[in-house]
């Protein structure tokens, strides 16, 4: 009973400490996301005024290049289309992916490289609890940033007629959050298996870049179009959440990717000899 009583505060402290450690980063990431939302809101009226010119310019792009950077159904005029094309098509998910991958890589591998993991594991806390708390901290951090982005768009959009709808914005931000958590979990798994932060970042980022290109370019070649459905980015934006809402099946696929990666992280961390 005494051991259990001692363990309880330690269990909570792993999660609390991890969130505390990233609070400054979250603050600056939040400021950056608010600034990003403001930038896209401010530019929207001028984009609408020049929509015809921009549409003609876009039509001059090769199909593969247009899909890679703007999507197959690029739309600069409607609020939802503008946000899908300009923000949620690339830059928005990129920002959350960078945060989540970095957080996932630091969670275990970062502690190990700083030689603080042994100290943490010398307390009455199991490896499983450490990894679970680190994973929860990753999810909480990504969730806070997703919420900041949603609030910023809801508040800053209307003065510039950028009003796709609160629910549609929530759907797009939720999809972005799920995508980020999936790749953050991949980074966590690589870090838990190897103890190498740079490798975790590199593998997760490499998978992200490769699957983004697959999602963008596979549909342009009939012979390999089926590959698109192997990309997490397909399940992120195929339904265009900011215009059509969140697809439950697509959301479940992203959740499944995150769950499998978390399970692999747990298996690797519990079995690995940290002193090897």
QUIGIDA-V612546 format. One record per run of one state. SS is the DSSP state (h for helix, s for strand, l for the rest). FROM is the first residue (numbers start at 1). TO is the last residue. If there is no record, write none. Layout:
SS|FROM|TO, SS|FROM|TO
This chain:
l|1|1, h|2|21, l|22|22, h|23|49, l|50|50, h|51|59, l|60|62, h|63|69, l|70|78, h|79|113, l|114|116, h|117|121, l|122|126, h|127|160, l|161|165, h|166|194, l|195|196, h|197|220, l|221|221, h|222|230, l|231|231, h|232|237, l|238|240, h|241|244, l|245|247, h|248|271, l|272|276
